[in-house]
Amino acid sequence: MTDTTPTPSTCRDGTARRRTSRKIVFVSASLVGAALVATGIGLTTTGRVSLPAAIAQQAADGYRAPSPGFVAELPAAVYDAVLPGLVPWTEPSADAITRTATITADVPLYGEDRDEPVGRLLAEDFLDNPTTVVPVATDGLWTLVLTPARVQLPSKAGDDAPAQSAGWVRTDVLEDGVALDSKVAVSESEQTLTVTRGDQSVVYDVGVGTAEAPTPIGVTGYLQARYLDPSQGQSTYPIQLTSLHSTAADEPYQGDDGGLIGAHYSNAAAGSVSHGCIRLTHAAAAALNQLPLGTPITISA
């Protein structure tokens, strides 16, 4: 079907698709080189943005915060972006995810060396809502957060691309969010979804990806957004968009959505039936809709 949706959606095919009311493009650090040269900002040989000297007051640990104008020129870590400088997040456990955070302005994201920014995390998501930030580790003045972007395309990684990315931000840019007391666990082989709150768990049958377009396994992401999309048959139960991406194909269905993995209601919510997404019954969709954004979702074999 044609892509007429205003937001990324699962389109009844198992993968989310990109919105068309706003121009969002695949980006990587190397694509902004020409624009940055005009502002006197260069690119290193690794494709990362190099900071001009003395652009901000030096912090106690030697860190110099880039100016808002510089941050605005960095590639955005959005759902259909590919930012090779980000940190692959392959942790299968959700234990590190306990609270969300918020940001009041776009903030620079750093790779593992925390030397030069490789992108920016937007203060507002593609729905123009405050971005839900999910911290997973803190190292003093630095905090590692999960991002909606991809690190690498499967076609460039031998079908072994990370399903989830992360990036380092300065701890002081984060404001406290909400406590996360629930977890979602999907078993690809058992084709079940379990919602756990405290010591109570409820199990639902779900549909998962086919052998040709599998649901990624062995990884934890988070619920990053939810929205209704009547043009895709989702007028009652909002689509639950995760931060995860397909590890087997750049675009398992079609379009240019970044191979997103969503959880959405479907009449066919059993078996290996999707292009990677998780297909939900009425009951499962209603259960996920009660959870706060940022809730971790772990997919296992």
C-alpha positions as CSV (number, residue, x, y, z in Angstrom):
1,M,0.0,0.0,0.0
2,T,1.1,3.6,-0.5
3,D,2.8,5.4,2.3
4,T,0.4,8.1,3.4
5,T,0.8,7.9,7.1
6,P,1.7,11.0,9.1
7,T,3.9,8.9,11.5
8,P,5.9,5.7,11.3
9,S,3.6,2.8,11.6
10,T,3.5,-0.9,11.4
11,C,1.2,-0.8,8.3
12,R,-0.2,-4.3,9.0
13,D,3.1,-5.7,7.7
14,G,5.2,-6.0,10.8
15,T,7.6,-3.1,10.5
16,A,7.1,0.6,11.2
17,R,7.1,3.1,8.3
18,R,8.2,6.7,8.2
19,R,5.9,9.7,8.5
20,T,5.3,11.9,5.5
21,S,4.1,15.1,7.0
22,R,7.6,15.9,8.1
23,K,10.8,15.4,6.1
24,I,12.9,12.9,8.0
25,V,15.9,11.4,6.2
26,F,18.5,8.7,6.8
27,V,21.6,10.4,8.0
28,S,25.1,9.6,9.1
29,A,27.9,11.8,10.4
30,S,29.6,11.7,7.0
31,L,26.6,13.3,5.3
32,V,26.8,16.6,7.1
33,G,30.4,17.3,6.1
34,A,29.6,19.9,3.4
35,A,27.3,21.9,5.7
36,L,29.8,21.8,8.5
37,V,32.7,23.0,6.4
38,A,30.7,26.2,5.7
39,T,30.5,26.9,9.5
40,G,34.2,26.1,10.1
41,I,33.4,22.8,11.7
42,G,35.5,19.9,10.4
43,L,35.2,16.1,10.2
44,T,37.8,13.7,11.5
45,T,39.0,10.7,9.5
46,T,36.5,8.6,11.5
47,G,33.6,10.6,10.2
48,R,32.9,12.3,13.5
49,V,32.5,16.0,14.0
50,S,35.5,17.9,15.3
51,L,34.9,20.7,17.7
52,P,36.4,24.2,17.1
53,A,38.7,25.3,19.9
54,A,37.5,27.2,22.9
55,I,33.8,27.1,22.0
56,A,32.7,26.8,25.6
57,Q,34.0,27.1,29.1
58,Q,36.1,24.1,30.1
59,A,34.5,21.8,32.8
60,A,36.5,20.4,35.7
61,D,37.2,17.2,33.7
62,G,38.3,19.1,30.6
63,Y,35.0,18.8,28.8
64,R,33.9,21.7,26.6
65,A,30.2,21.8,25.9
66,P,29.5,22.6,22.3
67,S,27.4,25.7,21.5
68,P,23.7,25.3,20.7
69,G,24.4,26.3,17.1
70,F,27.0,23.5,16.8
71,V,24.7,21.0,18.3
72,A,22.0,21.9,15.8
73,E,24.3,21.0,13.0
74,L,24.9,17.4,14.3
75,P,22.9,14.5,12.7
76,A,19.9,13.7,14.8
77,A,19.5,10.3,16.3
78,V,16.0,9.7,15.1
79,Y,14.2,6.4,14.3
80,D,15.4,6.2,10.7
81,A,18.9,7.5,11.1
82,V,22.2,5.5,10.9
83,L,24.9,6.9,13.1
84,P,28.0,4.7,13.0
85,G,29.7,6.5,15.9
86,L,27.0,5.4,18.4
87,V,27.6,2.5,20.8
88,P,26.1,-0.8,19.9
89,W,23.9,-2.0,22.8
90,T,23.7,-5.7,23.0
91,E,22.7,-6.2,26.6
92,P,20.0,-8.9,26.8
93,S,18.9,-7.9,30.3
94,A,16.6,-5.1,31.3
95,D,18.0,-4.8,34.8
96,A,19.8,-1.5,34.1
97,I,16.6,0.2,33.1
98,T,14.9,1.6,36.2
99,R,13.9,5.2,35.4
100,T,13.4,7.6,32.5
101,A,14.9,11.0,32.1
102,T,14.0,14.2,30.1
103,I,16.0,16.8,28.4
104,T,15.0,20.5,27.8
105,A,17.1,21.0,24.7
106,D,18.8,19.0,22.0
107,V,22.0,17.5,23.5
108,P,25.2,16.1,21.9
109,L,25.7,12.3,21.8
110,Y,29.1,10.8,22.1
111,G,30.6,7.5,21.2
112,E,32.6,5.1,23.4
113,D,35.6,7.4,23.6
114,R,33.4,10.4,24.7
115,D,35.8,12.6,22.7
116,E,33.8,14.2,20.0
117,P,30.1,14.3,19.4
118,V,28.7,11.9,16.8
119,G,25.1,13.1,16.8
120,R,22.4,14.8,18.9
121,L,19.4,13.6,20.9
122,L,16.4,15.7,20.2
123,A,14.4,17.2,23.0
124,E,11.2,16.4,21.1
125,D,10.3,13.2,19.2
126,F,8.7,12.8,15.8
127,L,5.3,13.3,17.4
128,D,6.4,16.7,18.8
129,N,6.3,15.2,22.3
130,P,9.1,15.4,24.9
131,T,11.6,12.7,24.1
132,T,11.6,9.8,26.5
133,V,15.3,9.3,27.5
134,V,16.3,5.9,28.9
135,P,19.6,5.8,30.9
136,V,21.4,2.5,31.3
137,A,24.6,3.4,33.0
138,T,26.2,6.4,34.7
139,D,30.0,7.1,35.0
140,G,30.2,10.2,37.1
141,L,29.8,13.2,34.8
142,W,28.7,10.9,31.9
143,T,25.5,8.8,31.4
144,L,24.9,6.2,28.7
145,V,21.4,6.5,27.2
146,L,19.6,4.3,24.6
147,T,18.7,6.0,21.3
148,P,16.2,5.5,18.6
149,A,18.8,5.4,15.8
150,R,20.7,2.6,14.2
151,V,24.5,2.1,14.4
152,Q,24.8,0.1,11.2
153,L,22.6,-1.3,8.4
154,P,22.4,-5.1,8.2
155,S,23.5,-4.9,4.5
156,K,26.8,-3.4,5.7
157,A,27.3,-5.7,8.7
158,G,26.9,-9.2,7.2
159,D,23.4,-9.5,8.6
160,D,24.7,-8.9,12.1
161,A,23.8,-5.3,12.7
162,P,23.0,-4.2,16.3
163,A,19.2,-4.0,17.0
164,Q,19.8,-1.2,19.6
165,S,22.1,1.8,19.9
166,A,23.3,3.9,22.8
167,G,25.3,7.1,23.3
168,W,27.0,9.0,26.1
169,V,25.6,12.4,27.3
170,R,26.6,14.6,30.1
171,T,24.8,13.6,33.3
172,D,23.9,17.2,34.1
173,V,21.8,17.6,31.0
174,L,19.3,15.0,32.3
175,E,16.3,15.8,34.4
176,D,14.6,13.0,36.4
177,G,11.7,11.3,34.8
178,V,9.5,8.5,36.1
179,A,10.2,5.2,37.8
180,L,9.8,2.1,35.6
181,D,8.3,-0.7,37.6
182,S,7.2,-2.9,34.7
183,K,9.0,-5.0,32.1
184,V,8.0,-6.6,28.8
185,A,9.6,-9.8,27.7
186,V,9.0,-11.5,24.3
187,S,9.9,-15.1,23.6
188,E,10.4,-15.5,19.8
189,S,10.3,-19.3,20.0
190,E,7.3,-19.6,22.3
191,Q,5.6,-16.7,20.6
192,T,4.5,-15.1,23.8
193,L,4.7,-11.6,25.4
194,T,4.9,-11.3,29.2
195,V,4.2,-8.1,31.1
196,T,5.7,-8.1,34.6
197,R,4.8,-5.6,37.3
198,G,6.4,-6.3,40.6
199,D,5.9,-10.0,41.3
200,Q,2.9,-10.3,39.0
201,S,3.2,-11.5,35.4
202,V,0.6,-11.9,32.7
203,V,1.4,-13.9,29.5
204,Y,-0.1,-13.2,26.1
205,D,0.2,-15.1,22.8
206,V,1.7,-12.9,20.0
207,G,2.8,-13.1,16.4
208,V,6.5,-12.7,15.5
209,G,8.7,-12.4,12.5
210,T,9.2,-15.1,9.8
211,A,12.4,-16.9,9.1
212,E,13.1,-14.5,6.2
213,A,12.3,-11.4,8.3
214,P,12.9,-12.4,11.9
215,T,12.2,-10.5,15.1
216,P,15.6,-9.5,16.6
217,I,16.5,-11.6,19.6
218,G,18.9,-11.4,22.6
219,V,18.5,-7.6,23.1
220,T,16.6,-5.1,25.2
221,G,15.1,-1.9,23.9
222,Y,12.3,0.4,25.2
223,L,8.9,1.6,24.3
224,Q,9.7,5.0,22.7
225,A,6.4,6.2,21.4
226,R,2.7,5.3,20.8
227,Y,0.1,6.7,18.5
228,L,-3.0,5.8,16.6
229,D,-2.9,5.4,12.8
230,P,-6.4,4.9,11.3
231,S,-5.0,4.8,7.8
232,Q,-3.2,1.6,8.8
233,G,-6.1,0.1,10.5
234,Q,-5.0,1.2,14.0
235,S,-7.9,3.4,15.2
236,T,-8.5,1.7,18.6
237,Y,-5.2,0.4,19.9
238,P,-2.2,2.6,19.6
239,I,0.9,1.3,17.9
240,Q,3.7,0.7,20.5
241,L,6.9,1.8,18.7
242,T,10.0,0.3,20.2
243,S,13.6,1.6,19.8
244,L,14.7,-1.7,18.3
245,H,15.5,-2.4,14.6
246,S,15.7,-5.4,12.3
247,T,19.1,-7.1,12.4
248,A,18.6,-9.1,9.3
249,A,17.4,-6.6,6.7
250,D,17.6,-2.9,6.0
251,E,13.9,-2.7,5.1
252,P,12.1,-6.0,5.8
253,Y,8.9,-4.7,4.3
254,Q,9.3,-1.6,2.1
255,G,9.8,2.1,2.3
256,D,12.5,3.8,4.3
257,D,11.5,3.5,7.9
258,G,14.9,2.1,9.2
259,G,13.6,-1.4,9.8
260,L,11.8,-0.4,13.0
261,I,10.3,-3.0,15.3
262,G,6.8,-2.1,16.6
263,A,4.2,-3.9,18.7
264,H,0.7,-3.5,17.3
265,Y,-2.7,-5.1,17.2
266,S,-3.5,-7.5,14.3
267,N,-6.1,-10.0,13.4
268,A,-3.3,-12.4,12.7
269,A,-1.5,-12.3,16.1
270,A,-0.2,-15.9,16.3
271,G,2.7,-17.7,14.6
272,S,5.6,-16.5,12.5
273,V,3.6,-14.0,10.5
274,S,5.2,-10.6,10.5
275,H,8.2,-8.8,9.0
276,G,9.8,-8.5,12.4
277,C,7.3,-6.7,14.5
278,I,5.3,-8.2,17.3
279,R,1.6,-8.7,16.5
280,L,-0.8,-8.3,19.5
281,T,-4.2,-9.5,20.5
282,H,-6.8,-7.0,21.9
283,A,-5.7,-8.0,25.4
284,A,-2.0,-7.7,24.8
285,A,-2.4,-4.3,23.0
286,A,-4.5,-3.0,25.9
287,A,-1.9,-4.2,28.5
288,L,1.0,-2.5,26.7
289,N,-1.0,0.7,26.4
290,Q,-1.1,1.0,30.2
291,L,2.7,1.0,30.5
292,P,4.8,4.2,30.6
293,L,7.0,5.1,27.7
294,G,10.6,4.0,28.5
295,T,9.4,0.6,29.7
296,P,12.1,-1.9,28.7
297,I,11.2,-4.6,26.2
298,T,13.5,-7.7,26.0
299,I,13.3,-10.1,23.1
300,S,14.8,-13.6,23.6
301,A,15.0,-16.7,21.5
